[in-house]
């Protein structure tokens, strides 16, 4: 009986020990699992902390870069503003210098250069009824200088013929007059340009105001002396490469005046030979005076040579212009 009890007690003790061992093992496993879980949580927290730190560093880097970029932009903007200021100051300086130079030139009588716009060129061509198949010749000069008479001579007409340009002691041309050649086979048109003294236009504006830049050739007709308008016309013709001829009008009247200065009197009974000799001497003196006043022109020509030269120069200029236009289109 005692043995049975002892054995039972031993079994119970063994079972209790095994149960205690199992409980202890389970508790150990539980604690180990909890410890592992705690380690994982700690690792996750540490990993998140590292990520947060890296994100914070990246954000700080981006903010620094943005700040640097803003600083760079601000510096560039300041430099651009400084550069713009310098450019503006330079433009003001140049404008002031140009203004002073223009004022100086105006005081000295040097007028500004005005280049017509394409619209103004087109308007001037419409005004003169410009045609590409015709050559356009302008005769300009002071009022009463004989422009109309010269045009009539070129057209083979006398001043009193039907269709001739109106002539008179005073200026009869207050608006530009257009005269075609009486012979339809001749592609020439002549223009009687109003004298500068008859229009309320400054001398230096006369060339552009009359649209003289569209003509193929220009004749400047003068009587005793050149005017500022004549000089302005010649200067602008050189700018526009327009062939120009200087013609002195009323030569016979000047020669008769020289003959009178030489002692000629129409009431005296002088032989025809003496009259011719005196006329030739006066004519030669007139030619010399004209050459001296015009600073020795390269060539003095008569009316026929002048007309031939006008036509030749106009044709050459037109051909050169057409060739340049064709070259420009090819480019």
C-alpha positions in Angstrom: 0.0 0.0 0.0 2.8 2.3 0.9 4.5 1.4 -2.3 1.5 2.3 -4.3 1.2 5.6 -2.7 4.8 6.3 -3.1 4.6 5.4 -6.8 1.5 7.5 -7.2 3.2 10.4 -5.4 6.2 10.0 -7.7 4.1 10.0 -10.8 2.2 13.0 -9.6 5.5 14.7 -8.8 6.8 13.7 -12.3 3.6 15.0 -14.0 3.8 18.1 -11.9 7.4 18.6 -12.9 6.7 17.9 -16.5 3.8 20.3 -16.4 6.0 22.9 -14.7 8.7 22.2 -17.3 6.1 22.6 -20.2 4.8 25.7 -18.6 8.3 27.1 -18.1 9.2 26.2 -21.7 6.0 27.8 -23.1 6.7 30.9 -21.0 10.3 30.9 -22.3 9.0 30.6 -25.8 6.5 33.3 -25.1 9.1 35.6 -23.7 11.4 34.8 -26.6 8.6 35.6 -29.1 7.9 38.8 -27.2 11.5 39.6 -27.1 11.8 39.0 -30.9 8.7 41.1 -31.5 10.2 43.8 -29.4 13.4 43.5 -31.3 11.6 43.8 -34.6 9.6 46.8 -33.4 12.8 48.4 -32.2 14.5 47.6 -35.5 11.5 49.0 -37.4 11.5 52.1 -35.3 15.3 52.5 -35.9 14.8 51.9 -39.6 12.0 54.5 -39.7 14.1 56.8 -37.8 16.9 56.4 -40.3 14.5 56.9 -43.2 13.0 60.0 -41.4 16.5 61.3 -40.9 17.4 60.7 -44.6 14.2 62.3 -45.7 14.9 65.2 -43.5 18.4 65.5 -44.9 17.0 65.2 -48.5 14.4 67.9 -47.7 17.0 70.1 -46.2 19.2 69.6 -49.3 16.3 70.4 -51.6 15.5 73.5 -49.5 19.1 74.5 -49.7 19.2 74.0 -53.4 16.0 76.0 -53.8 17.4 78.7 -51.7 20.6 78.7 -53.8 18.6 78.7 -57.0 16.6 81.7 -55.8 19.8 83.4 -54.8 21.2 82.7 -58.2 18.1 84.0 -59.9 18.1 87.0 -57.7 21.8 87.6 -58.6 21.1 87.1 -62.3 18.1 89.4 -62.1 20.2 92.0 -60.4 22.9 91.6 -63.0 20.3 91.8 -65.8 18.8 94.9 -64.2 22.3 96.4 -64.0 23.0 95.5 -67.6 19.6 96.9 -68.7 20.3 100.1 -66.7 23.7 100.4 -68.4 22.1 99.8 -71.9 19.4 102.4 -71.1 22.0 104.9 -69.9 24.0 104.3 -73.0 20.9 104.7 -75.2 20.1 107.9 -73.4 23.7 109.1 -73.9 23.6 108.2 -77.6 20.2 109.9 -78.0 21.4 113.0 -76.2 24.6 113.0 -78.4 22.5 112.5 -81.5 20.2 115.3 -80.4 23.2 117.6 -79.8 24.7 116.6 -83.1 21.4 117.2 -84.9 21.1 120.6 -83.2 24.7 121.4 -84.2 24.0 120.5 -87.8 20.8 122.5 -87.9 22.7 125.5 -86.6 25.4 125.0 -89.2 22.7 124.5 -91.9 23.4 120.7 -92.3 20.0 119.1 -92.7 19.1 115.5 -91.6 19.0 112.6 -94.0 15.4 111.2 -94.5 15.0 107.9 -96.3 11.5 107.3 -97.7 9.6 104.2 -96.6 8.5 101.5 -99.1 4.9 102.9 -98.7 6.2 106.4 -99.6 8.0 105.1 -102.6 4.8 103.3 -103.8 2.7 106.5 -103.2 5.3 108.6 -105.1 5.1 106.2 -108.1 1.3 106.3 -108.1 1.5 110.1 -108.0 3.7 110.3 -111.1 1.8 107.5 -112.8 5.0 105.5 -112.9 5.2 102.6 -115.5 8.0 100.1 -115.9 7.9 100.3 -119.7 8.6 104.1 -119.6 11.6 106.2 -118.7 10.8 109.1 -116.4 12.8 112.4 -116.5 12.3 115.2 -114.0 13.3 118.8 -114.6 13.7 120.7 -111.3 14.9 124.1 -110.4 13.9 127.5 -109.0 10.7 129.2 -110.0 10.8 130.9 -113.4 14.1 129.2 -114.4 12.9 128.0 -117.8 12.0 124.4 -116.9 8.9 124.3 -119.1 10.8 125.7 -122.1 13.5 123.1 -121.7 10.9 120.3 -121.6 9.2 121.7 -124.7 12.6 121.7 -126.5 13.2 118.0 -125.5 9.8 117.1 -126.8 10.4 118.9 -130.1 7.7 121.5 -129.4 7.7 125.3 -129.4 6.3 127.1 -126.3 3.2 128.1 -128.2 2.5 124.7 -129.8 -0.6 122.7 -128.7 0.3 120.3 -125.9 3.4 122.2 -124.9 4.3 122.9 -121.3 3.0 126.3 -120.1 5.7 128.9 -119.8 5.8 132.3 -118.3 8.0 134.9 -116.5 6.7 133.8 -113.2 6.3 130.2 -112.0 3.4 128.6 -113.8 3.9 125.2 -112.3 2.4 124.9 -108.8 1.8 121.1 -109.1 3.9 118.5 -110.8 3.0 118.3 -114.5 3.5 115.2 -116.6 4.2 115.4 -120.3 4.5 112.3 -122.5 6.5 112.3 -125.7 4.4 113.5 -128.7 5.7 110.5 -130.5 4.1 107.4 -129.1 7.1 105.3 -130.2 9.3 107.1 -127.7 8.9 105.6 -124.2 9.8 108.9 -122.4 7.9 111.0 -120.0 8.9 114.4 -118.8 7.9 116.1 -115.5 7.9 119.8 -114.8 8.6 120.0 -111.0 7.3 123.0 -109.1 10.0 125.5 -108.2 11.0 125.4 -104.5 10.2 129.0 -104.0 6.5 128.5 -104.9 5.9 125.8 -102.2 5.9 126.0 -98.4 8.5 123.2 -98.2 12.0 123.6 -96.6 14.8 123.2 -99.0 16.1 120.0 -97.4 12.6 118.4 -97.6 12.0 119.4 -101.2 13.5 116.2 -102.7 11.4 113.8 -100.7 8.3 115.9 -100.7 8.3 115.9 -104.5 9.1 112.1 -104.6 12.1 112.8 -106.8 13.7 109.4 -105.7 11.4 107.5 -108.2 12.8 109.2 -111.4 15.2 107.6 -113.8 17.1 110.9 -114.4 16.9 114.4 -113.0 17.9 117.7 -114.6 18.7 120.5 -112.3 18.1 123.8 -114.1 19.7 127.0 -112.7 19.9 130.5 -113.8 22.5 132.7 -112.1 23.4 130.7 -109.0 22.8 127.5 -107.1 20.2 127.5 -104.4 20.0 125.3 -101.3 17.3 123.4 -103.0 19.6 122.6 -106.0 22.3 121.4 -103.6 19.8 119.3 -101.7 18.6 117.7 -105.0 22.1 116.9 -106.1 23.1 115.5 -102.7 20.0 113.2 -102.6 20.5 112.1 -106.2 24.0 110.9 -105.2 22.4 109.0 -102.3 19.9 107.3 -104.6 22.4 106.8 -107.5 20.1 108.8 -109.8 21.9 110.2 -112.9 21.8 114.0 -112.7 22.6 116.7 -115.1 23.2 120.4 -114.3 21.8 122.7 -117.0 22.2 126.5 -117.0 19.2 128.2 -118.6 18.7 131.5 -120.4 22.1 131.4 -121.9 21.2 133.8 -124.8 20.0 136.4 -122.2 23.3 136.1 -120.3 25.4 136.4 -123.4 23.5 139.5 -124.5 24.1 141.0 -121.1 27.8 140.3 -121.5 27.8 141.9 -124.9 26.3 145.0 -123.4 29.0 145.0 -120.8 31.5 144.8 -123.7 30.0 147.9 -125.2 27.4 146.5 -127.6 24.5 148.7 -128.4 21.7 147.5 -130.6 21.0 151.0 -131.8 24.6 151.4 -133.1 25.2 150.7 -136.8 27.6 147.8 -136.5 28.5 145.4 -139.2 27.1 141.9 -139.0 30.7 140.6 -138.8 31.5 142.8 -135.8 28.2 141.7 -134.1 29.1 138.0 -134.6 32.6 138.5 -133.3 31.3 140.3 -130.2 28.7 137.5 -129.8 31.4 134.8 -130.0 33.6 136.6 -127.5 30.6 137.1 -125.1 29.6 133.5 -125.6 33.2 132.3 -124.8 33.3 134.5 -121.7 29.9 133.1 -120.6 31.1 129.5 -121.0 34.3 130.2 -119.0 32.2 131.9 -116.2 29.9 129.0 -116.1 32.7 126.5 -115.9 34.4 128.5 -113.1 31.1 128.8 -111.2 30.6 125.0 -111.4 34.1 124.1 -110.4 35.2 122.9 -113.8 32.6 120.3 -114.9 34.0 117.2 -116.5 32.1 117.8 -119.7 30.0 120.5 -121.3 27.5 119.2 -123.8 24.8 120.6 -126.1 21.1 119.7 -126.1 21.3 116.7 -128.4 24.2 115.2 -126.5 22.3 115.9 -123.3 19.2 114.1 -124.5 21.3 111.1 -125.7 23.1 111.0 -122.4 19.8 111.2 -120.5 18.3 108.2 -122.4 21.5 106.2 -122.2 22.0 106.8 -118.4 18.3 105.9 -117.7 18.5 102.7 -119.7 21.8 101.7 -118.0 20.4 102.4 -114.5 17.1 100.5 -115.3 19.1 97.5 -116.6 21.3 97.5 -113.5 18.4 97.8 -111.2 16.6 94.9 -112.9 19.7 92.8 -112.7 20.1 93.4 -109.0 16.4 92.6 -108.5 16.8 89.3 -110.3 19.8 88.4 -108.2 18.0 89.2 -105.0 15.0 86.9 -106.0 17.4 84.0 -106.8 18.9 84.3 -103.3 
